[in-house]
Amino acid sequence: MNSLSQLGFLKLPFRRSVPAGEDTRVLALFRNRAELKKSFGELQDEVYRLRDRIKQQEGATSRVQDMLDNLERRLGSGEGAYPALVFYQLRALWQSGRQLLSQLERDLSRQQDERERRAHVAEHNRQLFARREELAAALHSAEGIAAAARQHLSVLQGKRVQLNRLWHYFKRRELEQRLQPARQALAEADLAVGAARIAHEQLAAEVPPEFPGLSLEARRAINLAIIAYAEVLCLRLAKSPLIALAKDAATHAEVRDEYGTQQECEALIAAIAKAQAAFQVRCPPAELKERSERLRLTARYRHPQDTTPTPESLGLATAQDVARPPNVLGEDLFDLFRVMLR
């Protein structure tokens, strides 16, 4: 036991010391592992999302395939073929009306956009000219003040040079007291000239402001013109049920079996062809303007920034019409709410 205690001063290296760089590498490995787990989780979530989308797409594809199979069966039978023809021609009639309204919206928007852009540029140029004239006048005035201050300082300095005699001491002292304010006035005048030149250069390099888009009044006027055109289209088919039938067909994806016998379907097909031809007749601008003005007089809006009037207010304008069209906005004929500007 004593011998062991005598050996107590010996320190045997039972634990090996860890190098300093080893801890850093271990921390880096743990950090990389955490990042890899996070990336793996994100990739798994993305895989789940893509699988859900695939399932949804497969369901949509299956529904479309069922519709095609049903349509094929209908066209293959004598009784089901004619209702299918009427159904899709009614949908085409509805789409033709919407395309006409969309074309009107594009034409009016383009024309009004060109007018308002020109007015925007003209107003900017007018303001730019007024500011340029103002800055030029300010620069000219600053240069005149600086020239006068420089001339005044030069005169005082010339007088100071001439007062070089001993008996000119008091005059020199008085003149030196006047020189300091003159130098200060010249320095301030030069600063004003520099500031005026910088302002003039900044105005020359100023970028014109972007066109903010159609004004609220323009968008409201275009929407009223679209509504008026929809009324014109409805009046052209006022004596037939095609508008109601086309709306019903546009709101259903499956073929309807409510068009009667083969003879009745053939009559509807002929009526639809005439309606398509009537839609293609150009609306007189005077009639469109008159109806738009009538709608403008009664149109009311729920909020100051709204561009679509309330259907109830347009019903007042329709009631004053000799040939009363339906409330096209209230019934959302030809998908008016999707065509009109926001």
Secondary structure, DSSP 8 states (H G I E B T S, - for coil): -HHHHHTTT-----S----HHHHHHHHHHHHHHHHHHHHHHHHHHHHHHHHHHHHHHHHHHHHHHHHHHHHHHHHHSHHHHHHHHHHHHHHHHHHHHHHHHHHHHHHHHHHHHHHHHHHHHHHHHHHHHHHHHHHHHHHHHHHHHHHHHHHHHHHHHHHHHH--SGGGHHHHHHHHHHHHHHHHHHHHHHHHHHHHHHHHHHHHT--------S-HHHHHHHHHHHHHHHHHHHHHTTTSTHHHHHHHHHT-SS----S-SHHHHHHHHHHHHHHHHHHTS---HHHHHHHHHHHHHH---SSTT--S--HHHHHHHHHT-SS----TTTTTGGGHHHHS--
